[in-house]
Amino acid sequence: MIDLRSDTVTLPSDKMRKAAYEAEVGDDVYGEDPSVNRLEEKAAEILGKEASLFVTSGTQGNQIAALTHCRPGQEIILEANAHIFLYEGAAISAFAGVQPRTIEGNRGAMDPREVEASIRAEDVHFPETGMICLENTHNKAGGAIVPIANMQDIYTVAQKHQIPVHLDGARLFNAAVASGRNVKDFAQYTDTIQFCLSKGLGAPVGSIIAGSSEFIHRARKWRKRLGGGLRQAGIIAAPGLLALQENINRLAEDHLHAKQLAEGLGQIEGLEVVNQVETNIVMIEITKETISTDVLIDNMKKHGVLAGGMGPNRIRFVTNLNISKKDIEDALSIIQKVL
Ligand SMILES: *Cc1c(COP(=O)(O)O)cnc(C)c1O
């Protein structure tokens, strides 16, 4: 199967399995797992933050950020198609007790003036604004890179109003690699960050949240409350560390494959690429009226290509470290054949 459904489907390499097998471990709730500690130090260093915390998933990392930054009854500002808003089961409301205030972005980037206008004034009727969330790359916008200048402008607004900024950077390394910038250049314009080890970086489990030492100290307690305090977690942290050491730069290959896929798909009659492909996500619209998304996805599957449906006439492809140039060529000829 050529699995282009997501960058989460990657399986751990032999080297990662070996790292897990050989990992030095201890009880991480006591802070005694050397492999977890190494991963957290390395992640903080790469991001240019004081400290970081290994969490079970991206969703858990984002929720810990909301719980740590906000109080119940507050409001958070985020983009209208943000993962935190669309795909986290309303956890910000269920757990942190905050309500979302959404702003429609342009390819995932919110207008800083709109962000400022959405910050609540002091009034007995109003909730307080507890946090501003950014997402980079922006998943629903097709892996769009939110420009550093946009992050800087929003961070300036946030600082003026003393509101913390959290970055849902599930794919932040994709943004950095694709724009040829250091990840710190993005990270400097946010107080806290969540990024996924288990997406394009190819680790089997986990995410990192990073920020000030004081933030991470409080976040650690929220992680424990949520049941995310793991014991000999070095078993899963060791492949995560390997992912940071070896898999960041190779994201460029995923991006190249995504561009090749987009180019090929664009040449197939009856399909149209609808996003500007900057990283590892390609979205297409089926313009041929005689075939539905479900039927095309089914036909592709029968011939060995997996992709994800996005409503009645859209399909999404995500390149990842299991995909080769040959897979892209094969996928294109299969799609052409079954359409
Ligand atoms: C995948 C993703 C998450 C959630 O990560 P999980 O590990 O699946 O919980 C959060 N934000 C964005 C933008 C994502 O793409």
The ligand as an ORCA input file, in Angstrom:
! r2SCAN-3c Opt
* xyz 0 1
  C      -2.105     16.206     14.360
  C      -2.312     17.580     14.866
  C      -2.552     17.817     16.227
  C      -2.817     16.701     17.228
  O      -1.836     15.782     17.370
  P      -2.203     14.313     17.910
  O      -0.879     13.762     18.285
  O      -2.856     13.613     16.769
  O      -3.117     14.473     19.081
  C      -2.665     19.117     16.647
  N      -2.543     20.134     15.779
  C      -2.323     19.948     14.471
  C      -2.180     21.119     13.584
  C      -2.209     18.666     13.964
  O      -1.998     18.483     12.653
*
